[in-house]
Amino acid sequence: MATALRSSHSGTRMPDRELARVFHREIAPHIEALEAERRKGGARFMTTAVAFACAIMILLGVLWPLDPGWAAVATVFALAIGIGVLGSQQRKFRHRVRDLVMPAICKIAGDLRHSTGDAPAIPFDDLERLGLLGNHNRRTIDDVFEGRHRDTGFVMAEARLRYRSHGRRSRTRTVFRGLIFAIEVPREIPARILIARDSGTIGNWLKGWLKGFSGLQRVSFPHPEFEKLFAVYSDRAAVARDTISPTMCEALVALAEGHQGRPIQGAFLGRRFYVTMPKRGDQFRLGSLFRSLDGLKDEAERVLEDVRIVHRVIDTLHGEHR
């Protein structure tokens, strides 16, 4: 795999001064008007919040003496509506900021294509069946970036996957939140390969037993550090060993050690290598109704650095362990 991703082109990194120039030329002229919009939106948010709070108090005062149960139901319903309306106002402003700043960030990061809401290049159902993604029936796709780096095409999507149980006491739990990378490889990999996080002796045995029902078996590698962090399963052991070379093992160890949070995982499917990297919160959030836009340039620099994480992943897979 390391040889499959290697190319003769080296990655480039745009200096921060380029962002400063673009920010001054394309973004700064719009900040004053956007700041005025933010202040109006913030005042409208507070007015709406006070109105809903008063309405809920009145609702409780009227309904509680008549029927406490219905009063509680009506209060929860009104509260849900209020939270939805307030959240919508906040999202609307953030989208305005994102639409202004994100094109400049994508241009500087290498002419990336940015979208939201859907990532058709990532086969979520297939990756769930393989075991890279957990069982889920709710899917939220935030920012999606597509582009090329080192002659390697990629897609990076920020996703939140949840499972909602059915029945009288249905519950929703998050099974994954973070980044999913789809990185092209130049040849078809004639096997299904899952690179899972290590679960200990008993956990690996149980996982291997379960994977056996889908035709996947545990594949070992003569790389102690890799084996401490990962457990590989495949339906063709020889192909897995040929694909995950010693250099590839070192790259994955470097990625795992450089990531703060739960361990990364990976999978080969068709002509792409998929990587999941758990993250907390919204990775590419810009702007807020309750925060002055004076610091927008710093936010843009932070988001630019986060967007370039896909470049660093590809660089690491090429053997540059920074």
C-alpha angles and dihedrals in degrees: 000000000000089000090044091059097040119108137169093248121091122216119255128210123207113226120245090244088071089061089048091054094046092044092052093047104038109019110029095065090062099045097086093056091042091050090053088050090050092053092049091046092049091051090047089049092054092046091051092047092051091047092052092046091053091046091052092049091050091046091052092046093052102039103034096073090048101044122347092196095056090041090058092047092049091047093052090047092050091046091052091051091049094050090048093051093046092046090051091055091051093047092048092057093044089053089053090054092044092051089053100044107029098069089058092048092050092048093052093044092058110292094295122182113233128199140152138217102032140045107190092172091068114075097212095176094050092047090050091053090048091052101245091111126041124245107281141161100185121066130183118184116192121172120005123190126191128185147105133275126177088359088301121124117221146175122205118191131181108218142173116202121192138179119216115196121216131229136065093314101040116180134189122215131178113241096179138008122173142054128336118196125199108194122185122236119199096235138040113263105221095210144054109250126183121190102195129180114264113263101187127259098300094038092050091048092050092045091049091049091052093044088053089072090060094047097259123128132189114265119199127211131202091238112102097194092049092047091052091058106031143038116203124209126184144158090228113042096187092054091048092052091047092048098045100056124183088262090053090050090054091049093052091047089052091050092049094048092047094052120087110212135031115354119276120243134200145195140190116222123163110316098341139080112215124204127187118203116183115223135173124237129348107330097196103034117149128188134354137214088235100048128072117244090231088100096046093109091056090049090051091052090051092049091047089054090049092048090054090059088093089058090052091050091052091044089054092049087053090056102264100127102187 
